[in-house]
Amino acid sequence: MSVLMSQGRPVKPRVGVFVTCLVDLMRPSVGFAAVKLLEDAGCIVDAPIQTCCGQPAYNSGDRGTTRDLAMQVIETFHGYDYVVAPSGSCAGTIKAHYPELFEEDPNWRAKADALAAKTYELTSFLVDVLGVTKVDASFDSAVTYHDSCSGLRELGVNTQPRRLLASVEGLTLVEMQDSDVCCGFGGTFAVKYSDISGAIVDAKAKNIEATHAPTLLAGDLGCLMNMAGKLSRDGKPVQVRHVAEVLAGMTDEPPIGAGKEARPA
């Protein structure tokens, strides 16, 4: 479903995928899944050479480095109709925090505002902008879903992934208690306050286990890696995946945190 018109005719929106550092370095399959979902929805998709959004620097109080990175991102993606990220935290940084970085620079503030206005988290873009209600995928398993903090609180991502998951053949969603409570990662928070982070993810892991769902999904790779690590250390057999992989029907890769020997047959 196209949202752009030219002389009364629909045209395919040109989308730049903000891949994110973690996806690029740790889980490229998430990026490929995002591209497939966007192309299946009728978009022209590109993944330009890009840099970090600056979130780690921003969370650490380094506004100078964040501004430098933000300017690179702004210039890289200025020519696209939309910018879409398979991450609520990176999309939230661009959408919620880039404009405030340039409050004293009207020229860059205008550019940041323009980028923020066309930046979306993946499932939100599919549902809220493109009007996608069904995906062509199957996943014969019960799953539970964690609402990542930035996506939920900065971007309002909550019902969108659930609406898309409801269309996946064979999938059953089992809601966990406190699905909207932080997993304890929080980027640099997990490093600065490891004891608190550990206690938070311990509670999250217990809620995941209580659902008896064999698969955990979420929309942010940082959260997923944090929860996968905890579940693995506790010896829990829960498979952890990014929601985009399931929605795109691309689950051939081993679950997050699992070795190659865990690759599906």
HELIX and SHEET records of a PDB file:
HELIX    1   1 CYS A   21  MET A   26  1                                   6    
HELIX    2   2 PRO A   28  ASP A   40  1                                  13    
HELIX    3   3 GLN A   55  ASN A   59  1                                   5    
HELIX    4   4 ARG A   63  THR A   76  1                                  14    
HELIX    5   5 GLY A   88  GLY A   92  1                                   5    
HELIX    6   6 THR A   93  HIS A   97  3                                   5    
HELIX    7   7 TYR A   98  LEU A  101  1                                   4    
HELIX    8   8 PRO A  106  ALA A  117  1                                  12    
HELIX    9   9 LEU A  122  SER A  124  1                                   3    
HELIX   10  10 PHE A  125  VAL A  129  3                                   5    
HELIX   11  11 CYS A  149  LEU A  155  1                                   7    
HELIX   12  12 THR A  159  LEU A  165  1                                   7    
HELIX   13  13 PHE A  189  LYS A  192  1                                   4    
HELIX   14  14 SER A  194  ALA A  210  1                                  17    
HELIX   15  15 LEU A  221  ARG A  233  1                                  13    
HELIX   16  16 VAL A  243  LEU A  247  1                                   5    
HELIX   17  17 LYS A  260  ALA A  262  5                                   3    
SHEET    1   A 2 LEU A   4  SER A   6  0                                        
SHEET    2   A 2 ARG A   9  VAL A  11 -1                                        
SHEET    1   B 4 ILE A  44  ASP A  46  0                                        
SHEET    2   B 4 ARG A  14  VAL A  17  1                                        
SHEET    3   B 4 TYR A  82  ALA A  85  1                                        
SHEET    4   B 4 THR A 119  GLU A 121  1                                        
SHEET    1   C 4 GLU A 169  LEU A 173  0                                        
SHEET    2   C 4 SER A 138  TYR A 145  1                                        
SHEET    3   C 4 THR A 215  ALA A 218  1                                        
SHEET    4   C 4 GLN A 239  HIS A 242  1                                        
END                                                                             
